[in-house]
Amino acid sequence: MGFNVKSQRNKSSVNLMEGPIIKNILLFAVPLFIGQLLQQFYNMADAWVIGNFADNDAFAAVSSAGSMTFLIVGLFNGIAIGGGVIISKYFGAGDKENVVKAIHTNFLFGILASILSTVVGLLLMPRILVWMKTPESVMPSSLSYFTIYFAGVSTVIMYNICMSIMRSLGDSIHPLYYLILSSILNVVLDILFVAVFHWGVAGAAIATVIAQGLSVILCLYRMCRIEEYTRLDFKKIHFYKDMMSEVIKQGLPTGIQNAVISIGNLTVQTNINSFGSYAMAGVGAYSKIEGFVFLPIMSMSMSLPTFVSQNLGAKKIDRAKKGSVFGILFGMITAELLGVIIYFTAPSFLKIFVDTAESVQYGTIHAKVTSLFFFLLALSHCAAGVLRGCGKAFIPMAAMLAFWCGVRVVYVTSILKIIPEFQMISWAYPLTWTLSSIVFVVILLRMDWNRLFSE
């Protein structure tokens, strides 16, 4: 069943199983970083256009959308990440037959997830907005945005599925090219629909769906034209029961983790909403800034599962361990340096998105509490990436559910009864990052890497 992995690589792939560890990880991670950076830029374009060409309520609706969309989309994207780990494992082991099955199983899963997300999102969205205590002034804009977003949510899910498949095979370049094009389109459509046509939040949602749809089309074009066994062939899309079971077994913990953490974040957002639209807008604007800090964390945490799983599949334990150490340290140091910058410059950055003093004040309070603890956020995410690459997806799920959901919800709902001040909500994040980081460090230090081959 074996074959020459190296001979099957295309020129856009990075060989993570040979050569300098740091150089190859960075070569693989940099396109992911640039891609995430572009996504942040066009998310900022959404925020900037809405903030400058619509009212504060419209901006509050869009800026607070992240927690709710991630509640549903995060579940399926988490499973897609698990599917990518399965592809990487078989690819590293040289198991051609199972690589083909895993690719087409992941694609089929994306189709099913898209249908389910659309239905569930449209049905639950109005009730969730009420549960989140969305202010009456913001409700019409929120309903308009989410209705359009979930009607076209398949574009978001299928792009993540295609990107996960390509990334698991070592190709992080082509998804970047497609994201550049879709980002440019998104900005152009934002300006056209919101600033020129004055469609408000509906225009921003339509622009996002169209731009994301372009990236899906480009990914599919590339995947169907690869002259190798990894080519996507629609005739091979079948329900492989064993492979689907393996994909879900590996990915479901991450999917559940994403969804339940979103519930915790929705609880936090609900309490933020209770302080009014200025608090919503201020924290929403800060989330755009924080998104940039999250970029090196995200790119490295996305790279580590592929690196670790490919090298474990190739039985290169020491290489997997050394890459893991580098990835975690890189994420922590980079995130903290950026966190210090945000701590001292938050008001200036916030004014890019919101022009009301009250919103800037709320955003600054949130920044002062959280930004100096970004190294813990990086540690948790990168360590979780390593564990997923090791096939231990249940561990980060359990830790993050316990702390990022359970503790976070209990803390926020309790502390405001004792100290009803806005900044107490912000402290939920450093507290839970600290707890999860302690658990991950202990587990990684005690883990027997040699036993991973027999599991």
Helices and strands as residue ranges (DSSP letters): G 6-8, H 21-53, H 56-63, H 66-93, H 96-131, H 139-151, H 153-168, H 174-190, I 191-196, H 200-225, G 234-236, H 241-273, H 277-313, H 317-350, H 357-370, G 371-373, H 374-389, H 394-400, I 401-407, H 408-418, H 422-426, H 428-446, G 449-454
